[in-house]
C-alpha cells in the first residue's frame, strides 16, 4: 500500500481541484504531484510514491471510486489509483470510436489531435477528425460531458466538437477559433447554463438542444451574450479560463489576472482574489459536492469561497 508524505500545507501550484464520492478532496499541482485531504490529514503523493511525474492536469473518478490522474506535459500519462497503488495505464492506438455511458475520456499531451477513451479495461488512443472547413493542426484543451451524455472537445484553434457516439459536429465560428488580435486562446472551458445554452469562454453563447435550434438547419444557434465582463465596450474581459454553474444557477467566470466574475442572468458581480493584499493569477474554478466553490491558482495554492470572498485554503 502506498503511503504518501503527511504535510501541513499545499504547494504553491494548484491547478486542479476535485472532490470524490467519499467527500475526500484532491488537489493536483503542476510541480509537486497530488494532495489528498480528508478533512483532517493532508497527504502528498509524488514520483517517489508511484506517479510517473509531478504534474497533474486532470483528476477524475470512475463508478467504483478509483481516482485517475492525467498529466499532459511533457508526455501524456494516465495513472489509476485504487487507494493502495498507482497503476499507469498503457494505451493502444485505435480508430474504434465508441461512446458508452460508463466510458471515461481523458486529454492527451498538448500539440497533438488525440484523446483517450477508457472503458474500464482498455485505454484507447483516438484521433479526433478535423473539421471539414479547417484543415489546420490543433490541440484539445478541454473535454466535457453534457446533460444528455454527449461528449464535447474544446480545441485550439479549430473550435469545438460534439460527439454523440455516431457522428462529429463542429462549431467553427470566429469567436471559438481566432480570438482577437493575439491569436487563438482556445476553448478551455465548456459549461451549460440553467437554460441549457452552452458557454465556450467567449463572448457568445450557443443554443443546441432548445426547440428553436432543433428546428433549424444547423445543430446550433449563436446568440449575443454578456460581452465584456466589466461592461466596457472594448473590453479585454470577453475571454476567460474556466466557468462553472453553481447550485443557484449563477455562472462564475475565472480570468487569468482579473479575478472572478459572477453572472446571475441579469447583473455581473466582480470578486477580487488576493494573497497578502496582492492580485494573483488564477487558473480554474470548481464546484464541490456541497456546492462550494474552489479556485486553482498558478502560484498561490487553492482558494475557497466563504460566501463573501475567496480566501486562501489552509488545512
Short mmCIF file of the C-alpha atoms (twelve columns), coordinates in Angstrom:
data_MODEL
# 
_entry.id   MODEL 
# 
loop_
_atom_site.group_PDB 
_atom_site.id 
_atom_site.type_symbol 
_atom_site.label_atom_id 
_atom_site.label_alt_id 
_atom_site.label_comp_id 
_atom_site.label_asym_id 
_atom_site.label_seq_id 
_atom_site.Cartn_x 
_atom_site.Cartn_y 
_atom_site.Cartn_z 
_atom_site.pdbx_PDB_model_num 
ATOM 1   C CA . UNK A 1   0.000   0.000  0.000   1 
ATOM 2   C CA . UNK A 2   1.309   3.434  -0.984  1 
ATOM 3   C CA . UNK A 3   1.818   5.825  1.903   1 
ATOM 4   C CA . UNK A 4   2.377   9.425  0.912   1 
ATOM 5   C CA . UNK A 5   4.046   12.167 2.881   1 
ATOM 6   C CA . UNK A 6   1.951   13.915 5.520   1 
ATOM 7   C CA . UNK A 7   2.364   17.664 5.020   1 
ATOM 8   C CA . UNK A 8   0.984   20.817 6.636   1 
ATOM 9   C CA . UNK A 9   0.139   22.854 3.560   1 
ATOM 10  C CA . UNK A 10  -0.461  22.654 -0.169  1 
ATOM 11  C CA . UNK A 11  2.207   23.531 -2.686  1 
ATOM 12  C CA . UNK A 12  2.010   26.881 -4.443  1 
ATOM 13  C CA . UNK A 13  0.934   25.481 -7.824  1 
ATOM 14  C CA . UNK A 14  -2.592  24.017 -7.520  1 
ATOM 15  C CA . UNK A 15  -4.143  23.706 -10.978 1 
ATOM 16  C CA . UNK A 16  -6.884  21.096 -10.358 1 
ATOM 17  C CA . UNK A 17  -9.379  20.634 -7.510  1 
ATOM 18  C CA . UNK A 18  -11.619 17.569 -7.201  1 
ATOM 19  C CA . UNK A 19  -13.849 16.046 -4.508  1 
ATOM 20  C CA . UNK A 20  -14.575 12.329 -4.776  1 
ATOM 21  C CA . UNK A 21  -17.661 10.295 -3.816  1 
ATOM 22  C CA . UNK A 22  -16.318 9.836  -0.288  1 
ATOM 23  C CA . UNK A 23  -16.006 13.639 0.024   1 
ATOM 24  C CA . UNK A 24  -12.219 13.476 0.022   1 
ATOM 25  C CA . UNK A 25  -10.542 16.418 -1.695  1 
ATOM 26  C CA . UNK A 26  -7.748  16.006 -4.226  1 
ATOM 27  C CA . UNK A 27  -5.517  18.887 -5.308  1 
ATOM 28  C CA . UNK A 28  -3.376  18.499 -8.415  1 
ATOM 29  C CA . UNK A 29  -0.205  20.510 -8.892  1 
ATOM 30  C CA . UNK A 30  1.957   21.215 -11.922 1 
ATOM 31  C CA . UNK A 31  5.055   20.902 -9.736  1 
ATOM 32  C CA . UNK A 32  4.537   18.804 -6.612  1 
ATOM 33  C CA . UNK A 33  2.218   15.934 -7.535  1 
ATOM 34  C CA . UNK A 34  -1.181  15.480 -5.908  1 
ATOM 35  C CA . UNK A 35  -2.572  16.128 -2.427  1 
ATOM 36  C CA . UNK A 36  -5.289  14.172 -0.594  1 
ATOM 37  C CA . UNK A 37  -7.281  15.876 2.155   1 
ATOM 38  C CA . UNK A 38  -9.900  14.018 4.209   1 
ATOM 39  C CA . UNK A 39  -10.771 16.969 6.442   1 
ATOM 40  C CA . UNK A 40  -8.059  16.145 8.955   1 
ATOM 41  C CA . UNK A 41  -4.861  14.999 7.274   1 
ATOM 42  C CA . UNK A 42  -3.149  16.371 4.150   1 
ATOM 43  C CA . UNK A 43  -1.093  13.778 2.274   1 
ATOM 44  C CA . UNK A 44  1.186   14.492 -0.690  1 
ATOM 45  C CA . UNK A 45  1.901   11.895 -3.399  1 
ATOM 46  C CA . UNK A 46  4.770   12.410 -5.843  1 
ATOM 47  C CA . UNK A 47  7.031   10.422 -8.150  1 
ATOM 48  C CA . UNK A 48  8.599   8.670  -5.192  1 
ATOM 49  C CA . UNK A 49  5.206   7.151  -4.385  1 
ATOM 50  C CA . UNK A 50  4.417   5.967  -7.922  1 
ATOM 51  C CA . UNK A 51  3.339   8.944  -10.004 1 
ATOM 52  C CA . UNK A 52  5.191   8.985  -13.350 1 
ATOM 53  C CA . UNK A 53  5.784   12.729 -12.969 1 
ATOM 54  C CA . UNK A 54  4.783   15.533 -10.622 1 
ATOM 55  C CA . UNK A 55  2.455   17.386 -12.981 1 
ATOM 56  C CA . UNK A 56  -1.318  16.772 -12.783 1 
ATOM 57  C CA . UNK A 57  -3.680  18.244 -15.399 1 
ATOM 58  C CA . UNK A 58  -6.873  16.262 -14.705 1 
ATOM 59  C CA . UNK A 59  -8.423  14.356 -11.808 1 
ATOM 60  C CA . UNK A 60  -11.369 12.021 -12.463 1 
ATOM 61  C CA . UNK A 61  -13.176 9.157  -10.751 1 
ATOM 62  C CA . UNK A 62  -14.865 6.027  -12.066 1 
ATOM 63  C CA . UNK A 63  -18.024 4.350  -10.808 1 
ATOM 64  C CA . UNK A 64  -16.016 2.105  -8.485  1 
ATOM 65  C CA . UNK A 65  -14.274 5.017  -6.780  1 
ATOM 66  C CA . UNK A 66  -10.879 4.651  -8.442  1 
ATOM 67  C CA . UNK A 67  -9.152  8.004  -8.966  1 
ATOM 68  C CA . UNK A 68  -7.323  8.905  -12.186 1 
ATOM 69  C CA . UNK A 69  -4.600  11.496 -12.657 1 
ATOM 70  C CA . UNK A 70  -3.749  12.800 -16.109 1 
ATOM 71  C CA . UNK A 71  -0.504  14.520 -16.989 1 
ATOM 72  C CA . UNK A 72  -0.324  16.243 -20.381 1 
ATOM 73  C CA . UNK A 73  3.252   17.501 -20.269 1 
ATOM 74  C CA . UNK A 74  5.925   16.778 -21.332 1 
ATOM 75  C CA . UNK A 75  4.344   13.484 -22.428 1 
ATOM 76  C CA . UNK A 76  0.900   12.053 -21.765 1 
ATOM 77  C CA . UNK A 77  0.316   9.664  -18.865 1 
ATOM 78  C CA . UNK A 78  -2.810  8.462  -17.092 1 
ATOM 79  C CA . UNK A 79  -2.491  6.883  -13.669 1 
ATOM 80  C CA . UNK A 80  -5.172  4.876  -11.849 1 
ATOM 81  C CA . UNK A 81  -5.151  4.958  -8.048  1 
ATOM 82  C CA . UNK A 82  -7.254  2.345  -6.277  1 
ATOM 83  C CA . UNK A 83  -6.431  3.658  -2.814  1 
ATOM 84  C CA . UNK A 84  -3.462  1.323  -2.467  1 
ATOM 85  C CA . UNK A 85  -1.262  1.529  -5.553  1 
ATOM 86  C CA . UNK A 86  -0.718  3.714  -8.613  1 
ATOM 87  C CA . UNK A 87  -1.005  1.950  -11.967 1 
ATOM 88  C CA . UNK A 88  -0.007  3.682  -15.198 1 
ATOM 89  C CA . UNK A 89  -2.411  2.783  -17.992 1 
ATOM 90  C CA . UNK A 90  -0.933  1.688  -21.331 1 
ATOM 91  C CA . UNK A 91  -2.890  2.975  -24.349 1 
ATOM 92  C CA . UNK A 92  -3.497  1.193  -27.625 1 
ATOM 93  C CA . UNK A 93  -3.849  3.157  -30.841 1 
ATOM 94  C CA . UNK A 94  -7.310  2.710  -32.310 1 
ATOM 95  C CA . UNK A 95  -9.839  4.058  -34.808 1 
ATOM 96  C CA . UNK A 96  -12.712 2.460  -32.921 1 
ATOM 97  C CA . UNK A 97  -14.714 5.485  -31.826 1 
ATOM 98  C CA . UNK A 98  -17.456 4.483  -29.418 1 
ATOM 99  C CA . UNK A 99  -19.386 6.162  -26.668 1 
ATOM 100 C CA . UNK A 100 -20.733 4.116  -23.780 1 
ATOM 101 C CA . UNK A 101 -22.283 5.693  -20.660 1 
ATOM 102 C CA . UNK A 102 -19.515 4.464  -18.353 1 
ATOM 103 C CA . UNK A 103 -16.619 5.437  -20.643 1 
ATOM 104 C CA . UNK A 104 -14.094 7.908  -19.289 1 
ATOM 105 C CA . UNK A 105 -12.445 10.486 -21.535 1 
ATOM 106 C CA . UNK A 106 -9.013  11.971 -20.931 1 
ATOM 107 C CA . UNK A 107 -6.896  14.640 -22.540 1 
ATOM 108 C CA . UNK A 108 -3.733  13.698 -24.406 1 
ATOM 109 C CA . UNK A 109 -0.408  15.520 -24.450 1 
ATOM 110 C CA . UNK A 110 -0.526  19.006 -25.880 1 
ATOM 111 C CA . UNK A 111 0.384   19.649 -29.527 1 
ATOM 112 C CA . UNK A 112 -1.487  16.677 -30.902 1 
ATOM 113 C CA . UNK A 113 -5.033  15.954 -32.033 1 
ATOM 114 C CA . UNK A 114 -5.713  12.834 -29.969 1 
ATOM 115 C CA . UNK A 115 -7.820  11.914 -26.952 1 
ATOM 116 C CA . UNK A 116 -8.157  8.850  -24.750 1 
ATOM 117 C CA . UNK A 117 -11.248 6.744  -24.102 1 
ATOM 118 C CA . UNK A 118 -11.152 4.282  -21.214 1 
ATOM 119 C CA . UNK A 119 -13.817 1.574  -20.963 1 
ATOM 120 C CA . UNK A 120 -12.645 0.224  -17.618 1 
ATOM 121 C CA . UNK A 121 -10.215 -2.278 -19.071 1 
ATOM 122 C CA . UNK A 122 -8.615  -0.765 -22.191 1 
ATOM 123 C CA . UNK A 123 -7.304  2.747  -22.797 1 
ATOM 124 C CA . UNK A 124 -7.930  3.663  -26.443 1 
ATOM 125 C CA . UNK A 125 -5.879  6.396  -28.113 1 
ATOM 126 C CA . UNK A 126 -8.113  8.070  -30.717 1 
ATOM 127 C CA . UNK A 127 -7.504  10.684 -33.406 1 
ATOM 128 C CA . UNK A 128 -10.183 13.385 -33.447 1 
ATOM 129 C CA . UNK A 129 -11.254 14.033 -37.069 1 
ATOM 130 C CA . UNK A 130 -10.559 17.511 -38.377 1 
ATOM 131 C CA . UNK A 131 -13.462 19.865 -39.058 1 
ATOM 132 C CA . UNK A 132 -14.305 19.825 -42.784 1 
ATOM 133 C CA . UNK A 133 -13.582 23.515 -43.326 1 
ATOM 134 C CA . UNK A 134 -10.466 23.866 -41.166 1 
ATOM 135 C CA . UNK A 135 -7.553  21.545 -42.016 1 
ATOM 136 C CA . UNK A 136 -5.250  23.333 -39.538 1 
ATOM 137 C CA . UNK A 137 -3.303  21.416 -36.907 1 
ATOM 138 C CA . UNK A 138 -4.964  21.672 -33.494 1 
ATOM 139 C CA . UNK A 139 -4.766  20.706 -29.834 1 
ATOM 140 C CA . UNK A 140 -7.506  19.521 -27.469 1 
ATOM 141 C CA . UNK A 141 -7.794  21.804 -24.460 1 
ATOM 142 C CA . UNK A 142 -10.987 20.619 -22.756 1 
ATOM 143 C CA . UNK A 143 -13.389 17.659 -22.569 1 
ATOM 144 C CA . UNK A 144 -16.956 17.986 -21.289 1 
ATOM 145 C CA . UNK A 145 -19.900 15.579 -20.951 1 
ATOM 146 C CA . UNK A 146 -23.188 17.434 -21.327 1 
ATOM 147 C CA . UNK A 147 -26.544 16.782 -19.665 1 
ATOM 148 C CA . UNK A 148 -27.583 14.448 -22.474 1 
ATOM 149 C CA . UNK A 149 -24.374 12.431 -22.165 1 
ATOM 150 C CA . UNK A 150 -22.730 13.702 -25.357 1 
ATOM 151 C CA . UNK A 151 -19.005 14.456 -25.310 1 
ATOM 152 C CA . UNK A 152 -17.605 17.857 -26.296 1 
ATOM 153 C CA . UNK A 153 -13.993 18.595 -27.206 1 
ATOM 154 C CA . UNK A 154 -12.712 22.149 -26.949 1 
ATOM 155 C CA . UNK A 155 -9.742  22.804 -29.217 1 
ATOM 156 C CA . UNK A 156 -7.188  25.401 -30.148 1 
ATOM 157 C CA . UNK A 157 -7.671  26.827 -32.763 1 
ATOM 158 C CA . UNK A 158 -10.394 24.985 -34.761 1 
ATOM 159 C CA . UNK A 159 -13.389 25.415 -32.452 1 
ATOM 160 C CA . UNK A 160 -15.456 22.897 -30.534 1 
ATOM 161 C CA . UNK A 161 -16.683 19.422 -31.494 1 
ATOM 162 C CA . UNK A 162 -19.642 17.373 -30.232 1 
ATOM 163 C CA . UNK A 163 -19.503 13.586 -30.397 1 
ATOM 164 C CA . UNK A 164 -22.725 11.646 -29.762 1 
ATOM 165 C CA . UNK A 165 -21.392 8.152  -30.422 1 
ATOM 166 C CA . UNK A 166 -22.382 8.262  -34.079 1 
ATOM 167 C CA . UNK A 167 -21.154 11.491 -35.625 1 
ATOM 168 C CA . UNK A 168 -18.969 14.540 -35.078 1 
ATOM 169 C CA . UNK A 169 -20.495 18.020 -35.267 1 
ATOM 170 C CA . UNK A 170 -18.270 21.107 -35.255 1 
ATOM 171 C CA . UNK A 171 -18.761 24.723 -34.249 1 
ATOM 172 C CA . UNK A 172 -16.120 26.788 -36.027 1 
ATOM 173 C CA . UNK A 173 -17.455 30.319 -35.604 1 
ATOM 174 C CA . UNK A 174 -14.864 33.080 -35.389 1 
ATOM 175 C CA . UNK A 175 -15.167 33.509 -31.627 1 
ATOM 176 C CA . UNK A 176 -14.146 29.886 -30.932 1 
ATOM 177 C CA . UNK A 177 -11.305 29.796 -33.454 1 
ATOM 178 C CA . UNK A 178 -9.312  33.001 -33.830 1 
ATOM 179 C CA . UNK A 179 -9.711  35.008 -30.643 1 
ATOM 180 C CA . UNK A 180 -8.926  38.686 -31.227 1 
ATOM 181 C CA . UNK A 181 -5.588  40.053 -32.367 1 
ATOM 182 C CA . UNK A 182 -3.483  37.909 -30.067 1 
ATOM 183 C CA . UNK A 183 -4.392  34.732 -31.903 1 
ATOM 184 C CA . UNK A 184 -6.223  31.739 -30.506 1 
ATOM 185 C CA . UNK A 185 -6.834  31.377 -26.805 1 
ATOM 186 C CA . UNK A 186 -8.520  28.031 -27.340 1 
ATOM 187 C CA . UNK A 187 -11.750 26.598 -25.955 1 
ATOM 188 C CA . UNK A 188 -10.517 25.934 -22.444 1 
ATOM 189 C CA . UNK A 189 -13.883 25.789 -20.734 1 
ATOM 190 C CA . UNK A 190 -17.332 24.392 -21.615 1 
ATOM 191 C CA . UNK A 191 -20.406 24.897 -19.431 1 
ATOM 192 C CA . UNK A 192 -24.192 24.759 -19.710 1 
ATOM 193 C CA . UNK A 193 -26.358 27.432 -18.120 1 
ATOM 194 C CA . UNK A 194 -29.770 26.966 -16.490 1 
ATOM 195 C CA . UNK A 195 -31.473 27.252 -19.891 1 
ATOM 196 C CA . UNK A 196 -29.248 24.595 -21.439 1 
ATOM 197 C CA . UNK A 197 -27.228 27.054 -23.507 1 
ATOM 198 C CA . UNK A 198 -23.508 26.388 -23.936 1 
ATOM 199 C CA . UNK A 199 -20.730 28.793 -22.987 1 
ATOM 200 C CA . UNK A 200 -17.295 28.345 -24.563 1 
ATOM 201 C CA . UNK A 201 -15.218 31.021 -22.769 1 
ATOM 202 C CA . UNK A 202 -16.028 33.601 -25.439 1 
ATOM 203 C CA . UNK A 203 -18.475 36.497 -25.699 1 
ATOM 204 C CA . UNK A 204 -21.187 34.373 -27.356 1 
ATOM 205 C CA . UNK A 205 -23.450 31.611 -26.075 1 
ATOM 206 C CA . UNK A 206 -24.805 28.741 -28.132 1 
ATOM 207 C CA . UNK A 207 -28.213 27.086 -28.189 1 
ATOM 208 C CA . UNK A 208 -28.036 23.387 -29.048 1 
ATOM 209 C CA . UNK A 209 -30.954 21.411 -27.637 1 
ATOM 210 C CA . UNK A 210 -33.650 24.104 -27.459 1 
ATOM 211 C CA . UNK A 211 -36.742 23.990 -29.674 1 
ATOM 212 C CA . UNK A 212 -35.598 26.868 -31.905 1 
ATOM 213 C CA . UNK A 213 -32.267 25.228 -32.657 1 
ATOM 214 C CA . UNK A 214 -33.768 21.803 -33.227 1 
ATOM 215 C CA . UNK A 215 -35.973 23.292 -35.959 1 
ATOM 216 C CA . UNK A 216 -33.048 24.967 -37.735 1 
ATOM 217 C CA . UNK A 217 -30.740 23.501 -40.357 1 
ATOM 218 C CA . UNK A 218 -27.662 23.812 -38.105 1 
ATOM 219 C CA . UNK A 219 -27.232 21.852 -34.909 1 
ATOM 220 C CA . UNK A 220 -26.662 25.105 -33.003 1 
ATOM 221 C CA . UNK A 221 -27.726 28.741 -32.912 1 
ATOM 222 C CA . UNK A 222 -25.377 31.551 -31.875 1 
ATOM 223 C CA . UNK A 223 -26.506 34.347 -29.585 1 
ATOM 224 C CA . UNK A 224 -25.056 37.579 -28.273 1 
ATOM 225 C CA . UNK A 225 -24.142 37.058 -24.655 1 
ATOM 226 C CA . UNK A 226 -22.887 39.301 -21.865 1 
ATOM 227 C CA . UNK A 227 -19.870 40.609 -23.796 1 
ATOM 228 C CA . UNK A 228 -17.087 42.022 -21.655 1 
ATOM 229 C CA . UNK A 229 -17.400 41.040 -18.016 1 
ATOM 230 C CA . UNK A 230 -16.564 44.582 -16.919 1 
ATOM 231 C CA . UNK A 231 -19.252 46.120 -19.139 1 
ATOM 232 C CA . UNK A 232 -16.810 48.132 -21.249 1 
ATOM 233 C CA . UNK A 233 -17.413 48.317 -24.987 1 
ATOM 234 C CA . UNK A 234 -13.836 47.415 -25.942 1 
ATOM 235 C CA . UNK A 235 -13.247 45.040 -23.073 1 
ATOM 236 C CA . UNK A 236 -10.456 42.505 -22.892 1 
ATOM 237 C CA . UNK A 237 -12.592 40.523 -20.454 1 
ATOM 238 C CA . UNK A 238 -14.649 38.619 -23.009 1 
ATOM 239 C CA . UNK A 239 -12.363 35.591 -22.815 1 
ATOM 240 C CA . UNK A 240 -11.838 33.600 -19.660 1 
ATOM 241 C CA . UNK A 241 -10.171 30.411 -18.493 1 
ATOM 242 C CA . UNK A 242 -12.767 28.480 -16.554 1 
ATOM 243 C CA . UNK A 243 -16.542 28.504 -15.946 1 
ATOM 244 C CA . UNK A 244 -18.887 26.746 -13.559 1 
ATOM 245 C CA . UNK A 245 -22.603 26.921 -12.773 1 
ATOM 246 C CA . UNK A 246 -23.359 26.977 -9.056  1 
ATOM 247 C CA . UNK A 247 -26.327 25.449 -7.225  1 
ATOM 248 C CA . UNK A 248 -28.259 28.707 -7.600  1 
ATOM 249 C CA . UNK A 249 -27.764 28.698 -11.397 1 
ATOM 250 C CA . UNK A 250 -25.275 31.563 -11.338 1 
ATOM 251 C CA . UNK A 251 -22.371 31.337 -13.768 1 
ATOM 252 C CA . UNK A 252 -18.887 32.015 -12.405 1 
ATOM 253 C CA . UNK A 253 -16.013 33.018 -14.685 1 
ATOM 254 C CA . UNK A 254 -12.319 32.877 -13.829 1 
ATOM 255 C CA . UNK A 255 -9.867  35.190 -15.559 1 
ATOM 256 C CA . UNK A 256 -6.104  34.944 -15.503 1 
ATOM 257 C CA . UNK A 257 -5.309  38.291 -13.884 1 
ATOM 258 C CA . UNK A 258 -8.671  39.963 -13.230 1 
ATOM 259 C CA . UNK A 259 -10.273 37.863 -10.526 1 
ATOM 260 C CA . UNK A 260 -13.624 36.094 -10.589 1 
ATOM 261 C CA . UNK A 261 -16.923 37.320 -12.057 1 
ATOM 262 C CA . UNK A 262 -20.434 36.060 -11.215 1 
ATOM 263 C CA . UNK A 263 -23.342 36.361 -13.648 1 
ATOM 264 C CA . UNK A 264 -26.838 35.765 -12.250 1 
ATOM 265 C CA . UNK A 265 -28.595 36.158 -15.581 1 
ATOM 266 C CA . UNK A 266 -29.030 39.896 -15.108 1 
ATOM 267 C CA . UNK A 267 -26.112 41.507 -13.357 1 
ATOM 268 C CA . UNK A 268 -22.395 40.820 -13.022 1 
ATOM 269 C CA . UNK A 269 -20.505 40.894 -9.724  1 
ATOM 270 C CA . UNK A 270 -16.709 41.094 -9.535  1 
ATOM 271 C CA . UNK A 271 -14.656 39.336 -6.858  1 
ATOM 272 C CA . UNK A 272 -11.058 40.384 -6.394  1 
ATOM 273 C CA . UNK A 273 -8.790  37.489 -5.408  1 
ATOM 274 C CA . UNK A 274 -5.665  38.394 -3.467  1 
ATOM 275 C CA . UNK A 275 -2.934  36.820 -1.405  1 
ATOM 276 C CA . UNK A 276 -1.126  39.111 1.028   1 
ATOM 277 C CA . UNK A 277 -3.033  42.063 -0.481  1 
ATOM 278 C CA . UNK A 278 -1.714  41.368 -3.982  1 
ATOM 279 C CA . UNK A 279 -3.747  40.270 -7.016  1 
ATOM 280 C CA . UNK A 280 -2.874  36.732 -8.104  1 
ATOM 281 C CA . UNK A 281 -3.067  34.697 -11.318 1 
ATOM 282 C CA . UNK A 282 -5.902  32.182 -11.444 1 
ATOM 283 C CA . UNK A 283 -6.411  29.003 -13.456 1 
ATOM 284 C CA . UNK A 284 -9.697  27.202 -12.747 1 
ATOM 285 C CA . UNK A 285 -12.915 27.160 -10.728 1 
ATOM 286 C CA . UNK A 286 -14.531 24.005 -9.334  1 
ATOM 287 C CA . UNK A 287 -17.835 23.216 -7.594  1 
ATOM 288 C CA . UNK A 288 -17.614 20.531 -4.912  1 
ATOM 289 C CA . UNK A 289 -20.250 18.006 -3.796  1 
ATOM 290 C CA . UNK A 290 -21.939 20.528 -1.489  1 
ATOM 291 C CA . UNK A 291 -21.886 23.375 -3.996  1 
ATOM 292 C CA . UNK A 292 -18.800 25.021 -2.517  1 
ATOM 293 C CA . UNK A 293 -16.609 26.933 -4.960  1 
ATOM 294 C CA . UNK A 294 -12.849 26.480 -5.199  1 
ATOM 295 C CA . UNK A 295 -10.117 28.161 -7.219  1 
ATOM 296 C CA . UNK A 296 -6.900  26.681 -8.522  1 
ATOM 297 C CA . UNK A 297 -4.035  29.136 -8.926  1 
ATOM 298 C CA . UNK A 298 -0.652  29.200 -10.613 1 
ATOM 299 C CA . UNK A 299 1.430   30.288 -7.640  1 
ATOM 300 C CA . UNK A 300 -0.776  30.719 -4.565  1 
ATOM 301 C CA . UNK A 301 -2.321  27.359 -3.675  1 
ATOM 302 C CA . UNK A 302 -6.099  26.855 -3.528  1 
ATOM 303 C CA . UNK A 303 -8.827  29.314 -2.561  1 
ATOM 304 C CA . UNK A 304 -12.380 28.684 -1.310  1 
ATOM 305 C CA . UNK A 305 -15.422 30.952 -1.444  1 
ATOM 306 C CA . UNK A 306 -16.794 31.774 2.020   1 
ATOM 307 C CA . UNK A 307 -19.989 33.381 0.767   1 
ATOM 308 C CA . UNK A 308 -18.460 36.833 0.539   1 
ATOM 309 C CA . UNK A 309 -14.965 36.481 -0.794  1 
ATOM 310 C CA . UNK A 310 -12.421 33.897 -1.902  1 
ATOM 311 C CA . UNK A 311 -9.947  33.136 0.861   1 
ATOM 312 C CA . UNK A 312 -6.829  31.010 0.791   1 
ATOM 313 C CA . UNK A 313 -7.373  27.418 1.857   1 
ATOM 314 C CA . UNK A 314 -5.349  26.210 4.806   1 
ATOM 315 C CA . UNK A 315 -5.931  22.653 6.134   1 
# 
